[in-house]
Amino acid sequence: MSNPSVTAVILAAGKGTRMHSDKPKVLQTLLNEPMLHYVYAALKPVLDTALTVVGHGAEMVEAAFPDKKDGFVVQAEQLGTGHALQVAWDAVKASGAEYCMVINGDTPLVTSEALSRLADVAGCCDLAFLTITPKDPASFGRVVRDEDRRITAIVEAKDYDINEHGPVTGEVNAGLYLLRVATIEPLLDELRNENASGEYYVTDLVGLAVSRGLRVDGVQCGDDLSLMGINSPRELAAAESALRRGIVYDLLDKGVLIHNPETVIIGPEVNVEPGAEIFGHCEIYGRSTVKRGARLGSYTYITDGVFEPGCDVRQFCHIEGAHVGPGAWVGPYARLRPGAVLKEGARVGNFVEMKKAVLGEGSKASHLTYLGDTEVGAGANIGAGTITCNYDGKNKFKTVIGDGAFIGSNTALVAPVTVGRNALVGAGSTITKDVPDEGAGIARGKQVNIKRRLKKSD
């Protein structure tokens, strides 16, 4: 007999007032990724389909996750988690799933393992939810069980009465639910907003299900605080710190050499191979790849970069969307912008900037240079102070520098222009015409020496 089908409903419509931000709470970032990204990532190995309820800043959430927008459901008025589920219910039924898993979008630490534990009880109950037993239950909803350990209710902390509900056990609601679609549907219309907040809560489905004789289970997860949502900047910072430490120490265990690991930040989508070497302080984000034998120096910021074996990125570099080839050198104090490519053995030195440019095998741009929309062949030398003038105020144009070319210092190459193979450009030139292969281009005023007029001393 096959397992019951399950679809997820992610609640991502809230504003997050305590964040004091105009962004929807689920777009607050941890390690440069929105917290909703982590929920999607945790769900991916567990469930094939997911609906996302959006509301406040819905257009921003859709823009951040364009590949998910077909599963978005808009909650025009944010009237609570229960109301969000009501809004999504038609889409849940249309999915044909037997169960619906409800997940808060502000739980970036949630794991696939925890979601699998909840999904595994499908077919055994009408309603299930995850519970934890933290050292400090704080204001979380208390789980009440009878003497046979059966769930009887979830009671908010401020409403908990020992005489009525029994001794405090410390078990609290983690806020992730599994609902049998057929048996829970009639209860949705019975949700009421007769509470201090005037909102409809998913939590109330527990008491309604118990009162109707439905089977309600609590899946215990010990003291796993990763299931809790984020409601304040302080909690966001604590969660980000936990994520950072987990990623860094997992890489250490896999054989990545990380110096001063407490100061290294690596995003969740970064791929670092065993045998790579990273020095703190260093930040690596996006879909970066650091291959075995690559070396990344301290105080370097990287996003979406690729680093081949044997490359050496020295201190204080800023790298975005660039590809650093095997044995290439970068920095210190270099900036590689999107589209920058260093071929094998190429060298970029201090205060060099590249954008949408290729530096060929063994070529060098050692200092104080800008290469934009440029293709440099193999074995070329770019002198200090060289700039490619790629923009005329309306359009971008390309500069091509051939194999073995030598560009003298303080040269301006006004694109579109080509400097041929093994050509030489004199220092201080402004090149506006092509220089042929093995030719020399010099474009500067003739030097004139005149006699100085020295002031006679008194």
N, C-alpha and C positions, 0 to 999 in steps of 0.2 A: 504494500500500500504506500503510495507516494505521500510525501509530507505536504501539509496544507500550504497553499500559496499565501504569501505575505507581501503587502506593499507598505511603504513607509510614508508617513506624513511628517514633514519637518516644519516646525513652527518657527517662522522667521519674520513675523510681521511687526514685532515690537520696536519701539523707539529707543528704549534703554535710557530713560531719563537721567539715571544716576551716572551715566557716562559723560554727561554734559557735552554732547557732540551732536551735530546736525546729521551725521551718518546713522543709518540703521545699525542697531547694536551688532547684528551678525556680520557687518563689514568692518568692525574693529579688528585690527590685525595683530597676529602673533607671528614673529619671525617672517614678517612681510607677506603673510598670507591671511586673508579674512578668516575669522573663526568658523564661518559656514563651510569653508574649504575642508576643514578637518572633519566635520560631520559627514560630508559627502565621501571623503576618503575612507572613513571608518565603515560606512555603509556598503561601499563598493564590493567587498568580498562576501557580503552577507546577503544582500537583496539586489535584485535586478532593476526594480522600479521604485521611484520615489516621487512624491508630490511635495512641493514647497509652498507653504502659505506665506505670501508676502503682503505687506501693507504699507507701513511708514517707509518712504523712500523706495518704493517698489521698483521704480525705473533704475535706481542705482544698483539694486541687487541684480536685476535682469542684465544690466550692462556688465557687471562683474562676472556673471555666470551665463553667458549667451548660449552655451551648449545645454543648459538645464531649463531654458525658458518655456519649452513645450510642456513641462510639468508644473508650471507656476499657477497658483490659484490666488486671486487677489481678495484680501480681507479689507474692504473699503473702510470699515469702522473697526477699530481695535477694541473689542469688547470682552477680551479674555481668551484663555486657551480653549475653553469649551466652545466658545463662539467660533474660533478659528477652525476647530474640528467640524462644526456644523457646516461652515462655508465649504470645506473640502469634501464633505461626505458624498456628494453626487459623483465627484471624480473618483473617490475611493470605490464606490459601487461599480462605476464604469470600467474600472481596472479588472473586475472579476475576481479579485483576491478574496480569500476566505477570512483573512485576518488583516488588521491594520496596526502597524507599529507607529506610535507617536513619539517623536523625538524633539527635544528643544534644540533650536539652532544655535544656542549660545553655550553649547557644551563641547568645546574644542578638544578636550582631553579624553572624550569618550573613545573606547577601543572597540575594534571589531569583535574581540573576544566577548566583551560584555553584551554587545548586540546579538551575538550568536547565542549566548545563554538565554536571552529573552526569546529569540525566534524559535529555539528548540522546544519551548513548552507549547507551541501552537498545536492544537488538537487535543490538549489536555485540560483546557479551561476556557472560560468565557472572557475573563479579564485577568491579566497578569501585569505586574509592574516590578521594577527593580527596587530593592531596598538596600540601604547601607547602615552601618553602625559606627558613626564617627566618634572620635573622642569628645567632641563638642557638638551636640545635636543642634545647637543654636536655635534658629527660628524655623527649621524644617518641619514639615508635617509629620506628626508622630504616627507610627503604625500600631494599631491596636489588634491584638490577637486574643482569642478565647483560650480556655484551659487546654483545648485540643490543638492549639497552635494554628487554628484557622483564622484568616483575616476577617475582622468585623468592621473596621473603619480606618480612615485616615483622619486624624484630628489635628488642626492647626495648634502650634505650640501655645499660643495665648489662650486657647479654649480648652486645653487639656486639664482634666480634673482627675486626680488620683482616685478619689472616692468613686467616681463614675466609671473611669476607664481602666483602673487598676494601676499597679506599680509601673513606673517608667522603665522601659527596657533599653532605651537608647536607639532602637531601630527606627529609621526615618525613611520617608519616601524620596527616591532619587529622581522621580519625574519622567521616567521612560515607561511607556505602557504598550501592552499588546491586547488588542480588542477583537473579539470574534464579531465580524460585520453583522451577521444575521441576528444575533441575540442582543447586541449593544445598540443597534439602530433605534429600537423603540425608546431607549432611555435618553437619547439626545434631546428629544423634545421636552423632557422633564427637568432639564437643567434650569436652575434659577439663579438670578443675580441678586438675591436678597442677602447681601453681605456688605461689609464696610467699603469695599472697593466698587461695588455695583457692577461686577463682572461675572461672566460665566466661566466655571473652572472644570477642566478635565477631571480633577481630583474628585469631584462630587459623583462621578460615575461609579466610584468604588462603593460608596454607601448605597447608591441606588441598585447596583448589581447584587450586593449582599441581601438587601431587603426583598429582592425578587427571587431569591434562592438560586442565583447563578453561581457558578464556581469561580472564586476569586483566589488567585495565588500571588504570593510575594516571593520573588526570586532574590535570595539573599546574596549580597556581594561583599560582605565583610566591611572593612573600613576603606573601600575604594573610593576616594574622593574625586577621582577623575570623572565621575558621573555628574558632578554638580555643575550648575550653570554659573555664568559670570555676570555680575551685576554692577561692578564698580571698577574704576581704574586700578585700584589696589589688587582686586581679584584678577584682573586681566594681566597685570605685571607678574603676579605669582604664578599664573598658569603659563605665561610665556617663559618664565625662568625654568619651570619644570620641564617644558617641552625642550628647551635648549639643552639642558643638562642631559636629558634622556638621549637626544640625538648624538651629542658629542661623545658620551661615554659608550654608547653602542658602537660608534665608529672606532673608538680606541680598542674595544674588545675584538673588533674584526681585523685589526692590524693597521689602522691608520695612525701615523705618528703625529701627535698633536702636542705642541709645546704650550705650556700655560693654558690648559684647557678651560679653565674657568673664565677666560676672556675671549674664547672663540665662539662665534655664533654661526650656526649652519641651519639653513631652512629645511623643511620636511621633504621637498622635492629634489634636493641636491644629491647627486650621486658621486661619492668619493670612494675610489678603489683602495683596497689594502696596499700599503707601500707608498702612498702619497704622504707628503710632509707639509704640515700647516703650523704656522707660528701665530700665537696670539699677540696683539689683538687683531683679529681678522673676522670679517663678516662675509658670508657667502649665501646668496639667496637665489630664488627662482629655480630654473631648470639647469643649473650649472652642473658640469661634469669635470671632476678632477681625477685624472688617470694615474695609475701606478708610476711612481718616480717623479711626478710633478712636485714642485716646491713653491709654496705660497708664503710670501713674507708678511711680517706683521704690519698692522695699521693699514690694511688693504681692504677695500670695499668692492665686492663682486656680485653681479647679478647676471644670470643667463650666460655665463662664460664657459668655454671649453678649454681645457688645459691638457695638452698631450704629454706623454712620458718625457722626462728629462728637461722640461721647460722650467725656467726660474723666474718667478715674479718677485721682485725685490720690494722693499718697504714703501709704504705711502703711495700706493697706486689706486686708481679708480677705474674699474673695468666693467663694461656693460655690453652684453650682446656681442662679445668678441671671441675669436678663436686663436689660441696661442699654440703654435705648432711644436713638434718635438725639438728639444734642444734650444728653443728660442729664449731670449732674455727680454725682460720688461722692467723698466724703472731703474732706480727709484723715482718717485714723483712723476709717473707717466699716467696718461689718461687714454684709455681705449674705449671708443664709443661704438654703438651698434654698427655691425658690418666690418669692423676692423679684423683683419686676418694677418697673422704672422706665420710665414712658411718656415720650414725646418731651418734652424740656426739663425733666423733673423734676429736683429737686435734693435730695441727701442729704448732710448735712454731717458735721462731726466728732463722733465718739462717738454715732453713730446706728446702731441695729441694726434690721434688717428680716428677718422670717421669714414665708414664705407670705403675703406682703402685696403689694398693688399700689399704687403711688404714681402718680396720674393725671397727665395732660399739664400741665406747668407748675407742678405742686404742689411744695411745699417742706417739708422737715423738716431744719432747718439745724443743730440741735445737741441732744445729750443726750436722745435719744428712742428708745423701743422701739415698733415697730409689728409686732405678731404676729397672724396670721389676720385681716388688715385689708384693706379696700378703700377707697381714698381717691380721690375724683373729681378732676376737672380744676380747676386754679387754687386749690387749698386751701392753707392755711398751718397747719403744725403747730408750735406753740410749744415752746420749750426745756423739757425736763423732762417732756414728755408720755409717758405709757405706756398701752398698751392691755392691760387685765387680761384675758387670753384664757383663763386656766386656773383652774378652781375646785378643783383637787385630784384630779378624776376625769375631767373632760371639757374639750375646747377649744371656745370659742365665737367667733363672728365679730363684728367691729366694722365698721360702714359709715359713712364720712364723705363727705358729698355735695359736689358741685361748689361751689367758692367758699367753703366753710366756713372759719371761723377758730377754731382751738383755742388758747386762752390757755396761757401757760406753767404748768408744774407741775400739769397736769391728768391725772387717772386716769379712763380710760373703761372701765367695768366691763361686759364683754361678757356676753350679747348686747345690743348697743345700736346705735342709729342716730342720727347727727347729720345733720340735713337740709341741703338745698341752701341755700347762703348763710347758714347759721346761725352763731351765735357762742356760744362757751363761755368763760365767765369764767375768768381765771387762778386757779389753786389749787382748782379744782372737782373733786369726785368725782362723775362722771355715771353714774347707774344706770338712768335712764329716757331714752327717746327724746327728742331735741330736734327740733321740727318745722322744716320749711322756713322760712327767713328768721326763725326764732325765736332766742331767747337762753336759754341754760341756765347757771345759776349754782347751785352746791351747795357752800356752805362756811359755816362759823360766822360770825355777825355780829361785826364788829370792835368791840371795846370799848377805849376809851382811859381810862387811869386816871392819877392824879397820882403821879409818882415820889416816893419818899422818899429824899431825898439825905442822905448821911452828912455830918455837920458835920465840918469839918476841925478838928484839935486846935489 
